[in-house]
Amino acid sequence: MTLLVLIYVLIFIIFALIAYAVMQIKLAGINVKDFWSFIEANQILDKLYEFSKKYEKLTPQQQVVYLLEAEKVFTAFDKIPDIVWEDEFKKYDEVLKKYKEIKIDRWVSNS
């Protein structure tokens, strides 16, 4: 019986923490779905950052994939206040620079 009460208390605490987190996200003016997209985009940003550091020249196919993934990251980050992701600004800026470089290279090659 004591074990059952303990389990119920722990489940209640978990739900209370989740509700508190959702409330804090909403009070910050952020949609929960947008925040979840931001978390996923943050993982993609890490991968793109490492990829941009590792490879100077990309094949056209790699460029397209990079551009598409970077646009997803930019869209997700635009929906979140800057103060939330200011720690990731360096990575964001490097990915943005590589994005612009690829866009310019593709524009020049298509002209």
Backbone bond lengths (Angstrom), bond angles and torsions (degrees), N, CA, C in turn:
res aa  C-N    CA-C-N  psi(-1)  N-CA   C-N-CA  omega(-1)  CA-C   N-CA-C  phi
1 M - - - 1.459 - - 1.526 111.29 -
2 T 1.330 116.54 -42.08 1.458 120.89 179.14 1.527 110.80 -63.70
3 L 1.315 115.87 -38.78 1.461 120.70 178.57 1.524 111.08 -63.82
4 L 1.302 116.87 -40.05 1.459 121.70 179.01 1.528 111.27 -64.63
5 V 1.314 116.25 -41.62 1.471 120.74 177.62 1.525 109.80 -64.41
6 L 1.316 116.93 -41.72 1.464 121.62 178.77 1.528 111.09 -61.88
7 I 1.307 116.97 -42.30 1.469 121.10 178.21 1.526 110.80 -63.10
8 Y 1.341 117.08 -44.06 1.463 120.34 177.96 1.524 111.69 -62.34
9 V 1.304 117.16 -40.20 1.472 121.04 179.03 1.523 110.04 -64.91
10 L 1.317 117.48 -43.33 1.467 121.00 179.08 1.528 111.44 -64.35
11 I 1.319 116.96 -41.35 1.469 120.62 177.56 1.520 110.02 -64.00
12 F 1.317 117.12 -42.17 1.463 120.63 177.37 1.527 110.89 -61.35
13 I 1.319 117.76 -42.60 1.472 121.46 179.24 1.524 110.35 -63.50
14 I 1.314 117.35 -41.16 1.472 120.77 179.07 1.528 110.29 -62.51
15 F 1.332 117.19 -47.58 1.465 119.66 178.60 1.523 112.08 -64.50
16 A 1.318 117.02 -35.94 1.463 120.51 177.90 1.528 110.56 -65.13
17 L 1.319 117.52 -40.39 1.473 120.98 178.27 1.529 111.35 -66.57
18 I 1.310 116.47 -40.11 1.467 120.31 177.74 1.525 109.97 -64.61
19 A 1.309 117.28 -44.34 1.465 120.96 178.55 1.526 111.04 -62.80
20 Y 1.318 116.62 -39.48 1.461 120.87 178.29 1.526 110.65 -64.28
21 A 1.332 116.91 -42.58 1.462 120.72 179.28 1.531 110.96 -63.59
22 V 1.322 116.92 -43.25 1.464 121.40 178.71 1.523 109.95 -63.70
23 M 1.333 116.64 -40.84 1.455 120.56 178.85 1.527 111.23 -63.16
24 Q 1.323 116.92 -41.62 1.461 120.75 179.03 1.528 111.34 -65.26
25 I 1.318 116.64 -38.94 1.462 120.79 178.18 1.526 109.90 -64.43
26 K 1.323 116.67 -44.11 1.468 120.67 179.35 1.525 111.70 -67.53
27 L 1.329 117.64 -37.31 1.462 120.42 177.53 1.526 111.94 -66.11
28 A 1.314 116.59 -27.11 1.461 120.71 176.85 1.526 111.19 -77.37
29 G 1.332 116.84 -3.99 1.457 121.00 178.89 1.511 113.82 83.71
30 I 1.303 116.36 22.48 1.457 121.50 -176.93 1.525 108.52 -112.19
31 N 1.304 116.29 137.14 1.454 121.78 173.01 1.529 108.20 -74.35
32 V 1.319 117.91 139.36 1.466 121.80 -177.35 1.525 110.43 -61.55
33 K 1.308 116.60 -39.08 1.469 120.60 178.73 1.527 110.69 -63.70
34 D 1.336 116.95 -41.05 1.465 120.81 177.09 1.530 110.85 -64.91
35 F 1.324 116.52 -37.73 1.462 119.72 179.20 1.519 110.39 -66.31
36 W 1.335 116.74 -39.93 1.467 119.80 177.87 1.531 109.63 -65.10
37 S 1.319 118.07 -40.30 1.467 121.61 176.59 1.524 110.36 -61.94
38 F 1.331 116.36 -37.20 1.454 121.35 177.85 1.527 110.75 -63.56
39 I 1.319 116.89 -41.67 1.465 120.23 179.17 1.525 110.12 -62.71
40 E 1.323 116.63 -44.07 1.467 120.14 178.02 1.523 111.06 -65.92
41 A 1.328 116.78 -39.71 1.464 120.87 179.43 1.522 111.13 -66.53
42 N 1.302 116.54 -31.13 1.456 120.54 178.07 1.525 110.91 -64.51
43 Q 1.322 116.75 -37.38 1.460 120.72 176.06 1.530 110.59 -67.34
44 I 1.315 116.60 -41.17 1.468 120.72 177.43 1.525 109.68 -64.66
45 L 1.340 116.99 -39.15 1.463 121.15 179.02 1.522 110.70 -59.20
46 D 1.313 117.61 -42.85 1.466 120.85 178.40 1.522 110.98 -59.81
47 K 1.330 116.27 -43.11 1.466 120.09 -179.99 1.525 111.44 -67.14
48 L 1.331 116.81 -43.11 1.466 120.40 178.97 1.525 111.23 -64.65
49 Y 1.314 116.53 -37.72 1.462 120.76 178.75 1.526 110.55 -62.24
50 E 1.319 116.66 -47.87 1.465 120.45 178.01 1.528 110.77 -63.51
51 F 1.310 116.53 -39.99 1.460 121.34 179.58 1.529 110.83 -64.04
52 S 1.340 117.08 -41.91 1.463 120.29 -178.60 1.521 111.60 -68.77
53 K 1.317 117.47 -28.81 1.461 121.20 177.59 1.523 111.56 -77.16
54 K 1.315 116.35 -31.99 1.453 120.92 -174.31 1.527 112.56 -80.39
55 Y 1.329 117.00 -37.83 1.456 120.73 -172.83 1.518 110.98 -117.46
56 E 1.327 116.04 121.87 1.463 120.52 177.03 1.531 110.85 -82.83
57 K 1.320 116.54 -44.45 1.465 121.50 179.98 1.516 109.28 -110.00
58 L 1.313 115.30 133.52 1.461 120.84 179.65 1.522 109.38 -116.92
59 T 1.322 115.63 149.22 1.452 119.73 173.90 1.527 107.76 -71.94
60 P 1.328 117.73 160.83 1.478 118.97 178.28 1.521 113.05 -55.72
61 Q 1.314 117.43 -37.63 1.469 120.34 179.12 1.532 110.80 -66.65
62 Q 1.332 117.12 -42.29 1.464 120.85 177.15 1.529 110.75 -64.35
63 Q 1.328 116.40 -35.55 1.457 120.18 178.67 1.528 111.26 -62.59
64 V 1.317 115.69 -44.26 1.468 120.06 -179.21 1.527 110.26 -62.71
65 V 1.328 116.09 -45.12 1.468 119.88 179.38 1.526 110.00 -62.79
66 Y 1.324 117.11 -43.67 1.459 121.20 179.42 1.525 110.41 -60.42
67 L 1.335 116.94 -45.82 1.461 120.95 -179.32 1.528 111.62 -61.67
68 L 1.324 116.81 -44.16 1.466 120.58 -179.64 1.533 111.59 -64.02
69 E 1.315 116.33 -45.00 1.467 119.95 -179.73 1.529 111.02 -67.38
70 A 1.322 116.93 -38.74 1.466 120.45 179.17 1.529 110.40 -65.19
71 E 1.323 117.29 -38.77 1.466 119.93 178.68 1.531 111.17 -63.94
72 K 1.341 117.03 -36.47 1.466 120.10 175.66 1.527 110.48 -62.15
73 V 1.321 115.68 -43.11 1.467 120.66 179.98 1.524 110.07 -63.49
74 F 1.326 116.95 -46.76 1.465 120.84 -178.10 1.530 110.94 -61.71
75 T 1.327 116.50 -40.87 1.466 120.59 179.26 1.528 110.92 -63.14
76 A 1.320 116.70 -45.22 1.468 120.31 -179.25 1.527 111.13 -66.64
77 F 1.321 117.23 -40.32 1.459 120.56 -178.73 1.529 111.57 -70.85
78 D 1.326 117.89 -28.91 1.462 120.93 178.88 1.524 112.24 -66.44
79 K 1.319 117.33 -26.20 1.464 121.52 -177.45 1.529 113.00 -83.22
80 I 1.326 116.68 -8.17 1.462 121.92 -175.90 1.528 108.83 -112.31
81 P 1.343 118.01 139.21 1.474 119.57 177.87 1.535 111.70 -58.52
82 D 1.319 115.40 145.49 1.462 121.24 -176.67 1.527 113.04 -58.71
83 I 1.302 117.06 -33.25 1.462 119.75 -177.12 1.521 112.55 -63.67
84 V 1.322 117.44 -25.40 1.468 121.10 -179.75 1.521 110.66 -71.45
85 W 1.326 117.74 -36.19 1.460 120.44 -174.86 1.519 113.93 -115.05
86 E 1.323 117.40 23.90 1.458 119.10 -178.86 1.526 112.53 -65.16
87 D 1.329 118.60 -23.82 1.465 121.18 176.74 1.522 111.91 -69.38
88 E 1.310 116.65 -24.61 1.463 122.03 -178.60 1.528 112.24 -96.22
89 F 1.320 117.98 9.03 1.460 120.43 -173.75 1.522 112.42 -62.42
90 K 1.327 118.29 -38.50 1.472 120.79 -179.77 1.529 110.51 -60.35
91 K 1.330 116.17 -47.08 1.468 119.99 179.04 1.526 110.23 -63.71
92 Y 1.315 116.11 -43.96 1.467 121.10 179.67 1.526 109.94 -58.81
93 D 1.327 116.26 -44.36 1.462 120.95 -178.51 1.525 111.60 -65.40
94 E 1.331 117.27 -40.76 1.473 120.39 178.53 1.528 111.10 -65.66
95 V 1.310 116.93 -41.56 1.467 120.54 178.27 1.528 109.66 -65.53
96 L 1.327 117.03 -39.88 1.465 121.26 177.99 1.526 111.42 -63.81
97 K 1.324 117.15 -40.73 1.477 120.51 177.66 1.526 111.00 -61.83
98 K 1.340 115.90 -45.61 1.464 119.98 179.27 1.531 109.92 -64.70
99 Y 1.320 117.04 -38.57 1.464 122.36 177.88 1.532 109.59 -59.49
100 K 1.319 116.52 -48.63 1.461 120.59 -179.88 1.518 111.23 -64.11
101 E 1.317 116.89 -39.86 1.460 121.37 178.65 1.530 110.96 -61.02
102 I 1.316 116.58 -45.26 1.468 121.16 179.45 1.522 110.02 -65.36
103 K 1.328 117.51 -43.54 1.471 120.56 179.02 1.526 111.07 -59.50
104 I 1.334 117.62 -43.37 1.462 121.79 179.54 1.518 110.11 -65.82
105 D 1.317 117.25 -44.91 1.473 120.73 179.01 1.522 111.63 -60.58
106 R 1.315 116.73 -42.02 1.468 120.60 179.00 1.519 111.08 -68.75
107 W 1.329 117.29 -36.51 1.463 121.34 178.82 1.533 110.00 -66.41
108 V 1.343 116.66 -43.18 1.465 121.04 179.83 1.525 110.49 -66.17
109 S 1.325 116.96 -41.83 1.469 119.66 -179.03 1.530 112.30 -69.49
110 N 1.337 117.86 -26.86 1.459 120.95 178.48 1.521 112.66 -83.66
111 S 1.323 116.87 -16.74 1.485 119.72 -178.85 1.495 112.30 -81.94
